[in-house]
Amino acid sequence: MTKDAEPNQAELNKQLADMGKELSKDQTTKELGDALQKNELDKAKQELEKLAEKLDQKQLSDKQKEELAKQLDKVAKQMEQKDKQQEQKQDQQQQKLEGISGGSRRRRSRPRPSRSGSIPSAS
């Protein structure tokens, strides 16, 4: 995805639902995942805050922390993959648009002047 482009709301909702589906698989993040799947962002925020509080107050066992880390890492990787796919789609669409509007125009490469600005002299 390009820096200027904003994802449309439907795509964003789908990504949140996919993330929620993955998070719902683990008991520690089930409530957060369910809220994301239902697009209940206020509830998701509350659940994330509860989770952060549990971490701060050391209410999670080492095993729960490990599972949480794995779950969040998995979700992050999935999101990165989807971002790459979306970026590729947009690049392909941009190339198609350029091909349609630009015809067969191509940039000509110009020789660059040397960086030193001086011409080597023959001795």
BELDA-V842548 format. One line per field, one symbol per residue. phi: phi as a letter, one per 40 degrees, with the letter a starting at -180 (. if undefined). psi: psi as a letter, one per 30 degrees, with the letter a starting at -180 (. if undefined). A space follows every 50 residues. Layout:
phi: ???
psi: ???
This chain:
phi: .ccccbccccccccccccccdccccbdcbdccccccccfccccccccccc cccccccfcbcdcccccccccccccccccccccccccccccccccccccc ccgbcbcccbccccccgbccccc
psi: klefkkkleeeeeeeeeeeeeefffkeegeeeeeeeeghieeeeeeeeee eeeeeeghfkleeeeeeeeeeeeeeeeeeeeeeeeeeeeeeeeeeeeeee ffbgkkkkkkkkllefflkkkk.
